[in-house]
Amino acid sequence: MWKYILKRLLWMIVVLLGVAFMIFTITYFSPGDPAEYLLGTSATEEQIQNMRRILGIDQPYLVQLGRFLYNSFIKFDLGVSWKYTTSVSAEIFNRLPRTLGMGLAAMVLTAVLGIPLGIFAATNQGKWQDYGVISLCMLFISLPEFWVALMMVIAFALKLGILPVYGIGSIKNYIMPVAAMLMSGLANIARQTRSSYLEVMRADFVTTARAKGQKESAIAIKHVLPNALMPVVTILGGRFALIVAGSAMIEKVFTIPGIGLYLLTGITYRDYPIIRGCALFFAVFAAVAMLLTDLIYAWIDPRIKAQYSNAGARKRGH
């Protein structure tokens, strides 16, 4: 298992280097001059050239790329925002609790509500309850998150006045953002749980358990549910990887000062340190999240554990 973890960590470094190279190259060759955006249209050519020297964007591509990689991977420094003149790393970690809190709340609710909903649909296959759950899931998947967020603002904030439109003053400020982030994930988890549950119910080991006279409740708890949840773990891991990177539009709608809104601000003002820093942080977070997902999957899947045990036994035999 340790060899597997080490291999994944090495691949993670390669992936992060690739992401850093790509995001730097894209921003470097994108049209427009950041110095002009910072100074405005009234700036003279001399002022623009002076600002380019201050920002360090007057140097060749390879020099800038080398400096970015060295600062990011050796000094662990994502640079200083050109617009706000503050540390990008410090700003990301200041905003992280808000983004992470919303994402974790949405993911927990997704699992708590989606898994029972999928099991309920599977145990009532072909009945009106099953069709109702399927229809609800299709509706949730079809609705874009930002549109749901806007409709919630109109209904619960502007019309009813029971929830605040924006801000982070209390827990009420997070109800609509979490609800908007919840819907698509809830639908995906419910559909996957239903599909996996029905597939496992037709497996040979379930038929054998019935032939031995075991009760249906015991079969469901001991045999069906653990095996049906394995694909769901993978989907939850993917959702966990997206809870930071996928929050930009929700934070924009509700004006929540999280990492997603910080990235959108950087894109608006062509603040390349913010764009590169946020993109690299998203890549690190996603890579760690997927590594943890793979480890959890390997831990709960007896086939994978047996594979590593057999490999270790063969090595000791030789």
Phi, psi and omega per residue, in radians:
M1 nan -0.672 -3.141
W2 -1.134 -0.603 3.081
K3 -1.130 -0.671 3.107
Y4 -1.125 -0.753 3.137
I5 -1.121 -0.769 3.139
L6 -1.095 -0.711 3.114
K7 -1.089 -0.744 3.123
R8 -1.153 -0.653 3.124
L9 -1.147 -0.688 3.109
L10 -1.141 -0.743 3.093
W11 -1.127 -0.573 3.115
M12 -1.093 -0.720 3.122
I13 -1.098 -0.744 3.119
V14 -1.081 -0.770 3.135
V15 -1.086 -0.766 -3.118
L16 -1.143 -0.666 3.069
L17 -1.104 -0.711 3.102
G18 -1.119 -0.723 3.107
V19 -1.111 -0.779 -3.138
A20 -1.059 -0.758 3.130
F21 -1.098 -0.773 -3.074
M22 -1.186 -0.806 -3.083
I23 -1.186 -0.621 3.093
F24 -1.162 -0.769 -3.114
T25 -1.120 -0.723 -3.134
I26 -1.104 -0.795 -3.132
T27 -1.217 -0.592 -3.124
Y28 -1.146 -0.748 -3.065
F29 -1.626 0.026 3.100
S30 -1.216 2.517 -3.101
P31 -1.178 2.683 3.128
G32 1.830 2.639 -3.124
D33 -1.942 2.016 3.131
P34 -1.003 -0.597 3.140
A35 -1.081 -0.694 3.119
E36 -1.158 -0.667 3.117
Y37 -1.139 -0.643 -3.117
L38 -1.284 -0.666 -3.061
L39 -1.548 -0.418 -3.121
G40 1.635 3.020 -3.063
T41 -1.283 -0.313 -3.096
S42 -1.483 -0.048 -3.095
A43 -1.261 2.535 3.094
T44 -1.434 2.906 3.130
E45 -1.101 -0.648 3.122
E46 -1.131 -0.706 3.108
Q47 -1.138 -0.687 3.133
I48 -1.131 -0.782 3.133
Q49 -1.131 -0.656 3.106
N50 -1.139 -0.714 3.099
M51 -1.139 -0.663 3.099
R52 -1.076 -0.666 3.095
R53 -1.183 -0.691 3.125
I54 -1.114 -0.732 -3.130
L55 -1.326 -0.309 -3.123
G56 1.419 0.269 -3.112
I57 -1.651 0.133 3.062
D58 -1.550 -0.119 -3.112
Q59 -1.476 2.837 -3.121
P60 -1.084 2.806 -3.100
Y61 -0.978 -0.871 -3.074
L62 -1.135 -0.606 3.110
V63 -1.146 -0.800 3.130
Q64 -1.148 -0.712 3.128
L65 -1.104 -0.793 3.131
G66 -1.071 -0.724 3.123
R67 -1.131 -0.713 3.135
F68 -1.123 -0.802 3.135
L69 -1.145 -0.700 3.140
Y70 -1.129 -0.821 -3.128
N71 -1.144 -0.658 -3.061
S72 -1.319 -0.764 -2.985
F73 -1.778 -0.325 3.125
I74 -1.807 -0.826 -3.121
K75 -1.640 -0.156 -3.100
F76 0.934 0.769 -3.128
D77 -2.128 2.073 -3.115
L78 -1.563 0.103 3.054
G79 1.667 -3.016 -3.104
V80 -2.098 2.353 3.121
S81 -1.064 2.319 3.130
W82 -1.235 -0.580 -3.086
K83 -1.457 -0.786 -3.026
Y84 -1.700 -0.170 -3.116
T85 0.900 0.693 3.074
T86 -2.156 2.775 -3.138
S87 -1.140 2.237 3.122
V88 -1.159 -0.737 3.139
S89 -1.051 -0.812 -3.131
A90 -1.100 -0.707 -3.126
E91 -1.176 -0.679 3.114
I92 -1.078 -0.808 -3.107
F93 -1.270 -0.447 3.025
N94 -1.205 -0.632 -3.106
R95 -1.528 -0.311 -3.043
L96 -0.993 -0.777 -3.104
P97 -0.980 -0.638 -3.140
R98 -1.190 -0.845 -3.140
T99 -1.149 -0.771 -3.111
L100 -1.177 -0.672 3.131
G101 -1.087 -0.785 3.103
M102 -1.103 -0.785 -3.095
G103 -1.140 -0.756 3.128
L104 -1.137 -0.716 3.105
A105 -1.062 -0.772 3.127
A106 -1.136 -0.684 -3.115
M107 -1.215 -0.720 3.113
V108 -1.094 -0.791 3.106
L109 -1.127 -0.608 3.085
T110 -1.042 -0.793 -3.139
A111 -1.237 -0.771 -3.073
V112 -1.139 -0.631 -3.119
L113 -1.638 -0.649 -3.029
G114 -1.266 -0.720 -3.112
I115 -1.132 -0.886 3.083
P116 -1.061 -0.609 3.127
L117 -1.124 -0.720 3.102
G118 -1.165 -0.696 3.103
I119 -1.144 -0.718 3.110
F120 -1.041 -0.738 3.121
A121 -1.178 -0.691 -3.113
A122 -1.180 -0.706 -3.136
T123 -1.271 -0.199 3.074
N124 -2.074 0.653 -3.063
Q125 -0.975 2.319 3.106
G126 1.444 -0.067 -3.138
K127 -1.735 3.060 -3.092
W128 -1.136 -0.517 3.095
Q129 -1.111 -0.714 3.130
D130 -1.122 -0.825 3.137
Y131 -1.133 -0.606 3.104
G132 -1.127 -0.760 3.122
V133 -1.151 -0.735 3.129
I134 -1.084 -0.773 3.136
S135 -1.104 -0.729 3.119
L136 -1.093 -0.725 3.129
C137 -1.126 -0.755 3.120
M138 -1.092 -0.645 3.111
L139 -1.146 -0.811 -3.120
F140 -1.112 -0.684 -3.137
I141 -1.184 -0.593 -3.069
S142 -1.308 -0.335 -3.063
L143 -1.580 2.093 3.086
P144 -1.120 2.526 -3.081
E145 -1.073 -0.745 -3.086
F146 -1.169 -0.581 3.107
W147 -1.209 -0.730 3.079
V148 -1.049 -0.744 3.139
A149 -1.074 -0.771 3.126
L150 -1.119 -0.711 3.113
M151 -1.146 -0.623 3.085
M152 -1.152 -0.684 3.101
V153 -1.075 -0.785 -3.128
I154 -1.131 -0.769 -3.040
A155 -1.330 -0.925 -2.970
F156 -1.585 -0.386 -3.125
A157 -1.770 -0.923 -3.051
L158 -1.403 -0.743 -3.091
K159 -1.447 -0.965 -3.067
L160 -1.516 -0.508 3.118
G161 1.185 0.486 -3.101
I162 -1.730 -0.230 3.133
L163 -2.305 2.544 3.127
P164 -1.237 2.602 -3.103
V165 -1.312 -0.710 -3.048
Y166 -2.602 3.024 3.069
G167 1.817 3.114 -3.111
I168 -2.352 0.501 -3.033
G169 -1.196 -0.617 -3.093
S170 -2.572 3.141 -3.132
I171 -1.160 -0.417 3.103
K172 -1.076 -0.513 -3.126
N173 -1.153 -0.335 -3.059
Y174 -1.774 -0.080 -3.078
I175 -1.136 -0.900 -3.126
M176 -1.174 -0.748 3.088
P177 -1.028 -0.769 3.141
V178 -1.145 -0.718 3.120
A179 -1.103 -0.685 3.129
A180 -1.177 -0.651 3.121
M181 -1.301 -0.337 -3.003
L182 -1.341 -0.608 -2.843
M183 -1.083 -0.922 -3.081
S184 -1.136 -0.694 3.108
G185 -1.143 -0.693 3.097
L186 -1.046 -0.783 -3.134
A187 -1.119 -0.760 -3.137
N188 -1.117 -0.759 -3.129
I189 -1.146 -0.750 -3.137
A190 -1.101 -0.760 3.140
R191 -1.146 -0.753 -3.136
Q192 -1.170 -0.706 3.116
T193 -1.098 -0.779 3.115
R194 -1.045 -0.840 -3.117
S195 -1.093 -0.797 -3.118
S196 -1.150 -0.700 -3.127
Y197 -1.092 -0.788 3.130
L198 -1.147 -0.640 3.134
E199 -1.158 -0.767 -3.138
V200 -1.183 -0.605 3.139
M201 -1.048 -0.439 3.134
R202 -1.642 0.051 -3.100
A203 -1.260 2.751 -3.086
D204 -1.138 -0.665 -3.086
F205 -1.191 -0.452 3.053
V206 -1.260 -0.715 3.075
T207 -1.072 -0.704 3.107
T208 -1.120 -0.725 3.129
A209 -1.108 -0.662 3.086
R210 -1.164 -0.693 -3.138
A211 -1.118 -0.492 3.109
K212 -1.394 -0.054 3.071
G213 1.559 0.271 3.121
Q214 -1.259 2.600 3.135
K215 -1.235 2.650 -3.130
E216 -1.086 -0.626 3.122
S217 -1.144 -0.704 3.122
A218 -1.197 -0.673 3.098
I219 -1.098 -0.744 -3.116
A220 -1.121 -0.745 -3.060
I221 -1.351 -0.763 -3.016
K222 -1.497 -0.564 -2.992
H223 -1.998 -0.864 -3.006
V224 -1.314 -0.932 -3.014
L225 -1.067 -0.830 -3.138
P226 -1.034 -0.684 -3.133
N227 -1.332 -0.577 -3.139
A228 -1.241 -0.457 -3.081
L229 -1.438 -0.189 -3.108
M230 -1.067 -0.838 3.072
P231 -1.131 -0.504 3.135
V232 -1.158 -0.617 3.114
V233 -1.049 -0.697 3.116
T234 -1.094 -0.748 3.134
I235 -1.158 -0.713 3.105
L236 -1.109 -0.637 3.077
G237 -1.106 -0.712 3.074
G238 -1.127 -0.681 3.080
R239 -1.122 -0.675 3.124
F240 -1.123 -0.643 3.127
A241 -1.182 -0.414 -3.074
L242 -1.714 -0.073 -3.028
I243 -1.184 -0.383 3.091
V244 -1.622 -0.876 -3.089
A245 -1.240 -0.450 -3.050
G246 -1.626 0.214 -3.043
S247 -1.722 0.044 -2.978
A248 -1.060 -0.877 -3.067
M249 -1.199 -0.642 3.117
I250 -1.129 -0.762 3.116
E251 -1.154 -0.552 3.100
K252 -1.181 -0.786 -3.102
V253 -1.117 -0.764 -3.059
F254 -1.708 0.118 3.100
T255 0.903 0.870 3.086
I256 -1.680 2.124 -3.074
P257 -1.312 1.249 3.103
G258 -1.870 -2.953 -3.098
I259 -1.208 -0.646 3.137
G260 -1.070 -0.786 3.095
L261 -1.150 -0.612 3.087
Y262 -1.080 -0.740 3.110
L263 -1.138 -0.768 3.120
L264 -1.069 -0.656 3.079
T265 -1.109 -0.736 3.104
G266 -1.090 -0.679 3.116
I267 -1.166 -0.702 -3.116
T268 -1.063 -0.738 -3.071
Y269 -1.755 0.197 -3.127
R270 0.923 0.729 3.111
D271 -1.508 1.549 -3.003
Y272 -1.064 -0.651 3.066
P273 -1.016 -0.673 3.099
I274 -1.171 -0.804 -3.117
I275 -1.079 -0.855 -3.114
R276 -1.170 -0.724 -3.128
G277 -1.132 -0.784 3.138
C278 -1.152 -0.741 3.132
A279 -1.085 -0.730 3.129
L280 -1.193 -0.675 3.088
F281 -1.123 -0.723 3.097
F282 -1.054 -0.714 -3.140
A283 -1.132 -0.740 3.112
V284 -1.098 -0.807 -3.118
F285 -1.085 -0.777 -3.134
A286 -1.143 -0.708 -3.135
A287 -1.131 -0.741 3.115
V288 -1.157 -0.728 -3.142
A289 -1.087 -0.754 3.137
M290 -1.223 -0.579 3.061
L291 -1.110 -0.804 3.106
L292 -1.087 -0.669 3.109
T293 -1.093 -0.782 3.124
D294 -1.107 -0.673 3.135
L295 -1.181 -0.718 3.103
I296 -1.134 -0.724 3.129
Y297 -1.099 -0.748 3.118
A298 -1.145 -0.526 -3.114
W299 -1.316 -0.654 -3.081
I300 -1.574 -0.288 -3.120
D301 -1.583 1.961 -3.114
P302 -1.110 -0.458 3.140
R303 -1.173 -0.710 3.133
I304 -1.218 -0.731 3.097
K305 -1.076 -0.701 3.107
A306 -1.147 -0.618 3.116
Q307 -1.072 -0.791 3.133
Y308 -1.228 -0.612 3.110
S309 -1.152 -0.743 3.127
N310 -1.158 -0.658 3.113
A311 -1.121 -0.730 3.112
G312 -1.146 -0.667 3.136
A313 -1.158 -0.687 3.123
R314 -1.119 -0.691 3.130
K315 -1.141 -0.717 3.117
R316 -1.166 -0.555 3.125
G317 -1.176 -0.606 3.110
H318 -1.356 nan nan
